């Protein structure tokens, strides 16, 4: 079964959603899916070299205390999934185009799941700038990718337009929030769903596919 996960690398709920997806796969050995991570930019207007975190938060939430309450809730949710969110370490909110390019290339290298996890960890737990090409190369190296190739690709405009088109396609499909889980390109779950909800959808889609094959 194909499972497309539409997400952004600076989306904390996407990190939580990935951990819950991992739990679903561990809980049910027959939860066998071909996972493909698809790009979505929460804020495509962020400059190529990123935006100071304080300016970004002020632009997004204003001067109210709303952001503090939201991030406190995220920290609590993260603890349940074994994530140590360190929002105070984040100095810059990056443009995520390059991180999405790296995810795309990691699919052909057979390490996409690892790269996605490392990107989330680098940004949310270590406070690293995942818009920085050196950071991306380091993540590629840790995942086992050919860093010489990644270096050359990042220095070029390779797949930039393709990532932008995929982002636009997601919006055309009506996706406005992430993570979004798309099963067999037909059935959708939106949000950082609990493992039980993901398993239930998997079973439902499996049953529908079997019915279609029998008819």
TANORZI-V107753 format. One record per pair of residues at least 12 apart in sequence whose C-alpha atoms are under 10 Angstrom apart, sorted by the first residue. I is the first residue (numbers start at 1). J is the second residue. Records with the same first field share a line. If there is no record, write none. Layout:
I = J / J
This chain:
1 = 31 / 32 / 33 / 34 / 35 / 183 / 184 / 185 / 202 / 205 / 206 / 209
2 = 32 / 33 / 34 / 35 / 36 / 182 / 183 / 184 / 185
3 = 32 / 33 / 34 / 35 / 36 / 37 / 181 / 182 / 183 / 184 / 185 / 186 / 187 / 188 / 202
4 = 33 / 34 / 35 / 36 / 37 / 38 / 180 / 181 / 182 / 183 / 184 / 185 / 188
5 = 17 / 18 / 21 / 35 / 36 / 37 / 38 / 39 / 40 / 178 / 179 / 180 / 181 / 182 / 183 / 188 / 189 / 190
6 = 36 / 37 / 38 / 39 / 40 / 41 / 166 / 167 / 170 / 175 / 177 / 178 / 179 / 180 / 181 / 182 / 190
7 = 37 / 38 / 39 / 40 / 41 / 42 / 100 / 116 / 167 / 177 / 178 / 179 / 180 / 181 / 191
8 = 37 / 38 / 39 / 40 / 41 / 42 / 43 / 96 / 97 / 99 / 100 / 116 / 120 / 167 / 177 / 178 / 179
9 = 39 / 40 / 41 / 42 / 94 / 95 / 96 / 97 / 99 / 100 / 103 / 116 / 117 / 119 / 120 / 121 / 123 / 124 / 130
10 = 41 / 42 / 43 / 93 / 94 / 95 / 96 / 99 / 119 / 120 / 123 / 124 / 130
11 = 40 / 41 / 42 / 120 / 123 / 124 / 177 / 178 / 179
12 = 71 / 74 / 75 / 78 / 85 / 87 / 120 / 123 / 124 / 178 / 179 / 192
13 = 74 / 77 / 78 / 178 / 179 / 191 / 192 / 193
14 = 120 / 177 / 178 / 179 / 180 / 191 / 192 / 193
15 = 78 / 81 / 83 / 85 / 116 / 117 / 119 / 120 / 121 / 124 / 179 / 192
16 = 74 / 77 / 78 / 79 / 80 / 81 / 82 / 83 / 120 / 179 / 191 / 192 / 193 / 194
17 = 81 / 178 / 179 / 180 / 181 / 190 / 191 / 192 / 193 / 194 / 195
18 = 81 / 113 / 116 / 117 / 120 / 179 / 192 / 193 / 195
19 = 78 / 80 / 81 / 82 / 83 / 117 / 192 / 194 / 195
20 = 80 / 81 / 192 / 193 / 194 / 195 / 196 / 197 / 198
21 = 181 / 192 / 193 / 194 / 195 / 196 / 197 / 198 / 199
22 = 113 / 195
23 = 81 / 194 / 195 / 196 / 198 / 199
24 = 194 / 195 / 196 / 197 / 198 / 199 / 200 / 202
25 = 195 / 198 / 199
26 = 195
27 = 195 / 196 / 199
28 = 195 / 199
30 = 199 / 202 / 203
31 = 198 / 199 / 202 / 203
32 = 202
33 = 183 / 184 / 202
34 = 183 / 184
35 = 107 / 112 / 113 / 181 / 182 / 183
36 = 103 / 104 / 107 / 112 / 113 / 182
37 = 100 / 103 / 104 / 107 / 112 / 113 / 116 / 181
38 = 100 / 103 / 104 / 163 / 166 / 167 / 170 / 179 / 180 / 181
39 = 96 / 97 / 99 / 100 / 101 / 103 / 104 / 162 / 163 / 164 / 165 / 166 / 167 / 168 / 169 / 170 / 178
40 = 96 / 97 / 100 / 163 / 164 / 165 / 166 / 167 / 168 / 169 / 170 / 171 / 175 / 176 / 177 / 178 / 179 / 180
41 = 95 / 96 / 97 / 100 / 163 / 164 / 167 / 168 / 177 / 178
42 = 95 / 96 / 167 / 176 / 177 / 178
43 = 60 / 93 / 94 / 95 / 96
44 = 94 / 95 / 96 / 97 / 164 / 167
45 = 95
46 = 93 / 94 / 95 / 96
47 = 93 / 94 / 95 / 96
48 = 94 / 95 / 96 / 97 / 98 / 131 / 132
49 = 92 / 93 / 94 / 95 / 129 / 131 / 132
50 = 91 / 92 / 93 / 94 / 95 / 96 / 129 / 130 / 131 / 132
51 = 91 / 92 / 93 / 94 / 95
52 = 90 / 91 / 92 / 93 / 94
53 = 87 / 88 / 89 / 90 / 91 / 92 / 93 / 94
54 = 90 / 91 / 92 / 93
55 = 92 / 93
56 = 92 / 93 / 94
57 = 93
71 = 85 / 86 / 87
72 = 85 / 87
74 = 87
75 = 87
83 = 120 / 121 / 124 / 125
84 = 121 / 124 / 125 / 126
85 = 120 / 121 / 123 / 124 / 125 / 126 / 127
86 = 121 / 123 / 124 / 125 / 126 / 127
87 = 123 / 124 / 125 / 126 / 127
88 = 124 / 125 / 126 / 127
89 = 123 / 124 / 125 / 126 / 127 / 128
90 = 123 / 124 / 125 / 126 / 127 / 128 / 129
91 = 127 / 128 / 129
92 = 123 / 127 / 128 / 129 / 130 / 131
93 = 123 / 127 / 128 / 129 / 130 / 131
94 = 123 / 128 / 129 / 130 / 131 / 132
95 = 129 / 130 / 131 / 132
96 = 130 / 131 / 132
97 = 130 / 131 / 159 / 160 / 161 / 163 / 164 / 167
98 = 130 / 131 / 132 / 133 / 136 / 153 / 154 / 157 / 158 / 159 / 160 / 163
99 = 115 / 116 / 119 / 130 / 131 / 132 / 133 / 135 / 136 / 139 / 154
100 = 116 / 119 / 131 / 159 / 160 / 163 / 164
101 = 150 / 153 / 154 / 157 / 158 / 159 / 160 / 162 / 163 / 164
102 = 115 / 116 / 119 / 133 / 136 / 137 / 139 / 140 / 145 / 150 / 153 / 154 / 159
103 = 115 / 116 / 119 / 140
104 = 159 / 162 / 163
105 = 140 / 145 / 149 / 150 / 153 / 159
106 = 140 / 143 / 144 / 145 / 146 / 150
108 = 145
109 = 143 / 144 / 145 / 146
110 = 143 / 144 / 145
111 = 140 / 143 / 144 / 145
112 = 140 / 143
113 = 143
114 = 139 / 140 / 142 / 143 / 144
115 = 136 / 139 / 140 / 141 / 142 / 143 / 144 / 145
116 = 139 / 143
117 = 139 / 143
118 = 136 / 138 / 139 / 140 / 142 / 143
119 = 135 / 136 / 139 / 140
122 = 135 / 136 / 139
133 = 150 / 151 / 154 / 155
134 = 151 / 154
136 = 150 / 151 / 154
137 = 149 / 150 / 151 / 154
175 = 188 / 190
176 = 190
177 = 190 / 191
178 = 190 / 191 / 192
179 = 191 / 192 / 193
180 = 192 / 193
181 = 193 / 198 / 201
183 = 198 / 201 / 202 / 205 / 206
184 = 202 / 205 / 206 / 209
186 = 205
187 = 201 / 202 / 204 / 205
188 = 201
189 = 201
